[in-house]
Amino acid sequence: MTLPPALDIRAFQPADEEAVIELWRACGLVAPQNDPRADIRRKLAVAPELFLVGIADGEAVATVMAGYEGHRGWINYLAVAPRCRRGGLGREMMARAEELLRARGCPKINLQVRSANVAVLAFYRRIGFAPDDVVSLGKRLVHDPLTP
């Protein structure tokens, strides 16, 4: 693990797109049913200031995409470059996202983690998240012709 120098956390900028997608791929966050470019476009249309990128030595090494619709906050695409993990960057990104959501009056944050991702589940438990007694359901409203 190589720890980066101080992390500069700022809002996503269009010039970050390629580096962010590369980071998400390195972290295993891009699933066949998700087009990361479309996800970025959709986020930039709604509260783009909640899409954060962590920069160290001029390189995107962390991201988090937060959302709030007035009832609950959501976290998506929390990513830390594999070589930078276990150095507090995930905590730092989440702390900034929580700060921004709290400033909007958000009372609770929800997030989803693939059940097989034991390490990530452990990370979220360490920073205060606990499983809710719910079942996550989903329904695709738009079929992406590029997705099987």
Rosetta blueprint (number, residue, H / E / L):
1 M L
2 T L
3 L L
4 P L
5 P L
6 A L
7 L L
8 D E
9 I E
10 R E
11 A E
12 F L
13 Q L
14 P H
15 A H
16 D H
17 E H
18 E H
19 A H
20 V H
21 I H
22 E H
23 L H
24 W H
25 R H
26 A H
27 C L
28 G L
29 L L
30 V L
31 A L
32 P L
33 Q L
34 N L
35 D L
36 P H
37 R H
38 A H
39 D H
40 I H
41 R H
42 R H
43 K H
44 L H
45 A H
46 V L
47 A L
48 P H
49 E H
50 L H
51 F E
52 L E
53 V E
54 G E
55 I E
56 A E
57 D L
58 G L
59 E E
60 A E
61 V E
62 A E
63 T E
64 V E
65 M E
66 A E
67 G E
68 Y E
69 E L
70 G L
71 H L
72 R L
73 G E
74 W E
75 I E
76 N E
77 Y E
78 L E
79 A E
80 V E
81 A L
82 P H
83 R H
84 C H
85 R L
86 R L
87 G L
88 G L
89 L H
90 G H
91 R H
92 E H
93 M H
94 M H
95 A H
96 R H
97 A H
98 E H
99 E H
100 L H
101 L H
102 R H
103 A H
104 R L
105 G L
106 C L
107 P L
108 K L
109 I E
110 N E
111 L E
112 Q L
113 V L
114 R L
115 S L
116 A L
117 N L
118 V H
119 A H
120 V H
121 L H
122 A H
123 F H
124 Y H
125 R H
126 R H
127 I L
128 G L
129 F L
130 A L
131 P L
132 D L
133 D L
134 V L
135 V L
136 S L
137 L L
138 G L
139 K L
140 R L
141 L L
142 V L
143 H L
144 D L
145 P L
146 L L
147 T L
148 P L
